[in-house]
Amino acid sequence: CELSQSFARLGSRVTVVEMAEHLLVREDDEVSQLIEQQFRLEGIELFLGWKAQAFEREDGRSKVILDKDGQQHTLYFDKLILALGRVANTQGFGLEQLGIENNNNGTIAVNAHMQTKYPNIFAVGDVAGPYQFTHVAAHQAWYAAVNALFGAVKKFKADYRVIPAATYTHPEVARVGLNEQLAKAQGIDYEVSRYQLAELDRAITDGAKQGFIKVLTVPGKDRILGATIVGYHAAELLAEFVLAMKHGIGLNKILGTIHSYPTWAEGNKYAAGEWKRNHAPQTVLNMLEKYHAWRRG
């Protein structure tokens, strides 16, 4: 998706063929649909739910034959990018001779301290998994370095409890923890607090009102299960929720934190405010209403 939009904005005519019914299949449907809508506005042609069946040459031209439920369609193209995922590059480093094992998915087998079967050989990043993110590689590298230096005295286990992810399309998509799709799949109850960025003063000022902040919490509590942000600087905004989840900070404390005005970060506070509004103590509010009515005489 990132490359598709980049090439389209550089002037190429881009077509995306996706076997799934939506782009960004790990995200909630509303996230995928927003990105799909933006892509179409930018002239990117989408074939969703289509499978590439064959690639051929015809009269000096390249073409791909697509299939969807028995229906076929032919696309002609100049250049092709196959986005089939990545596998760990572990060959040619002498690991086989040392007998260092790989996992079933091809990554190097490491323990919680980032050590291979030899305690003085560490592996981090894409070759170790389980996440193919640059920031996770840096996170693992810290544990590997500290354990290599001080492991004889004390070892530290890599912590994967709160891992943020971002897709750098426009608008950006950023998520940490659970979204609705994952929560439903895991049978986890949740409540949703949503804030539309179109209501944020900074978004209005910057002319970038597209998107939203969506936070999942434990029913009746402000403990954050996950957050999804779609919009300008979404990956930057997500950091506050990553911090909150990492250290057990709830939405009440985010709401009670002063955010500079006018900033994008205020959106996080307003999302917390939506949770507070939905959990306002009605009995207390009714009593206060009567109290102030009595004071007014």
N, C-alpha and C positions, 0 to 999 in steps of 0.2 A: 504493500500500500504506500509506503514512504517513497519507494523508487518510482512507482507509477505516477504519483502526483508530482514528483520532482521533474521527471522527464516531460510530463504534460506542460508544466509551467516553463520549461525550457524550449517549448515549441514543438515537441513531438506529438503526433497523433497516437494516443495510447488506448489499447483495449485490454481489459483485465478479464481473464477466464478463471472462474473459481468453482471447484466441485461442490462446495457447500452452498447453502441457500443464501448465506450472508458473508460479507467481508468481516474480518476480525471476529472469528467464531467464538473466541474465548470471552468476548464481551457480551453484555446484555443486548437484546435485540434493538432497543432504542438507540444504543450507542452505534451499533453497526448501521442502522438506518440513517442516522444523522451523517455519518461519513459517506455512505452511498449517495445520499442526496447532494452533498458537497461535490463529490466526484463528478456526478452527472452535470451539475451546474458548470463545472470547469471543462466539460466536453469529453470526459473519460467515459468510454463505452464499457458497460459491464455485462458480462454473461455469467449470471449466478445460477448455480445448480447444473452447470454444464461440465462435461468431462472431455478432456482432450483425448481423442481416440487414436489419431494418427497424424504424422507430419510427412508431407510429400512435397516434391518439386513438380511444377507444371508450367511448361513453356518458359523456363528460366525464372519462375516466381516460386516463392515459398508459401506454403499454405498449411493450415491445421484443420482437421475435420473434427467437429465437436458433436457430442451426442447428449441428448437429454430425453430420457424416457422413450427412446426409439426415434426421436426426431433428430435430424442431422442438419448441421449448418457448417459452411465453409468460410474460413477467414484467411485472407491473404496478408502477409506481413513482410517487413524488411529485416527486422531484428527481433530476437526472442530472448526473454529472460525466463528461465525455469526456476520458480521459487519452491523448491522441494524440501527445504529444511537443511540443517547442517549436521555433520557427523564429526566426532572428535578425530583430529589428525594425530595419531599415536604411532604411526609407522616410521621406521628408519632412525630411531633414536637409541636403539639397543635395548629397549624394554623387553623384547621377546627373549633375548639372550639371558637377561637377568631373571626371567620368569615372573615379571610383574603382570598381574592379571588385569583383564578388562572386565567390566560389567557386561550384561547382556546387550545394552544399548551402545557398546563400543567405547564408553568412557573408562578412564583408568580407575581401578578400585582403590579408594582411599578410606581411611577411618574418619572419625569425627574430628581428629586433630590434623587432618589433611595429609596424613602419612600413607605411603604405600606399604607393601609388605616389608620393605626395608625402612626402619624408623628414621634414617637420615636422608631418604628421598621423598620429597613432597610433590604434590600435584595440585594445581589450582586452575580455575577458569573453565573454559568450555571443555577441556580435555578431562576434567574431573566431574563436571555437572554439579548438582542436578539442574541448575539454571544457566541459560546462555545469555547472561547479562554482563556488561562491562563492570557495572558497580558491584555485582556479586563476586566477580573475579578479584576486584580490589579488596573486597571484604574478606575473602578467603586468604588472599595474600598476606593480610595483616596477621591472621591466625597462624599461617605457615611460618612467617618470619619470627614471630614471638615464640612459637613452639620449637623452632630450630635453635633459637638462642638460649631459651630457658627451660626447655622440655625436661631436662634432667632434674630440675627443681619442681616445676609446676607446668602442667599442660592445660590448654584452653580449648574447649569444643566450639567449633564454628556454629554460630547462631543463625538459623534460617526462619525464625518465627515470623518476622515481618519483612517481606520482600516487596519493594515497589517495582512496578513495571510501567513503561511508557511507550507509546507509539507516536512517532514524530511526524504525523500528518498535520494538515491544517484543516480544522482545529486539532490540537493535540488530544490524545486519549491517555489518561493516567489512572492507575488503579493500585490499591494495596488491600490485601485481605480478601474478604468475600465480596462478590457481587451477587445479584439476585439469582442468576443462573447457577452459581456454585452452591449457594445456600439451599436452594430447592433440591439440587442433586444430592446434597449431603443430609437432607432432612433437618436442617437447622432453622428454627423459628427466628424471625427478625421483624424489625420495623424499619420503615424508610423515611428519612428526612431529605427533602429536596429543595434546592434553591436555584432559581433560574438566573443565569448571569445577565440576562437582559434587564434585570432590575438593579444591577450593580452600577453605581455612579462611575467608577473607573472604566468599566466595560463600555458604558454609553459614551464617555469622553473619548476613549480610544477607537470608537467605532467597531468594536469587536464583541457584539452582544450574543453571539451564537454559543450555545452550550449550557451546561448545568453542573451542579455539584450534588452528588447523591451519596448519602451516608446510611449504612446499615448498622443498627444497634440491637442489643438484646432487648426483647419486649419489656417495656416498663422501666428500663434502665438506660443510662447514657453511655454505657460501655460500647465502644466502637468495634464492630465486627469487620468492617471494611468500608472503603470509600472509592467512588469512581468520579473522576472529573473529566469533562469534555469541554474544551475551550482554549482560549489564548493562555499560554503559560501554565497549562494544566499540570505538567510535570513539576514545575516550581511550587505550585499551590499544594500539591500532594504531600510535600515534606512535613507540613504541620500535622497531618493525620498519621504519617509514618511515625513521627516522634510520639504522638499521643498513644498509638497502639503499642509501641515499644515499651513505654514507661507507665502504661495503665492510666493515662489521663482521659477523662470522659468529656463529653460535649459541654457539660456545665462549666468546666474550667476553660475550655476554648472560648465559650461565650463570655466568660468573665475576664478574658485577657484583652487589653487595649490593643487595637490594631490601628495603625496610622490611616488617616483619611486624606485623599481617596486612594486606596490601593486595591490590587486584585486580591490580596490576602484577606480583606474584609469579607469576601465571599464565604470563607470558611466560618467566620464568626456568624454570619447571617444564616448559614446552613444549621449551625448549632442553635441559633435562635428559633428556627423552624421546629426543631425538636422540642425546645422549651415551650413554645406556643402550643404544641400538640399535647403537652403533659402539664399544662397549667392546672393547679389545684382548684377545681371549680367550687368546692365547698368553702374554701378560704376566701376566694374572690367574691362569692355571694355575701359572706359575712362582712367583708370590707366595704362592699357596695352599700349595705345597710348602715354600716358605721358612718360612712361619709355622708350618706343621706341624712342621718340624724344630726351630724355636725352642721350641715347646711340649714338645719331647722325645717 
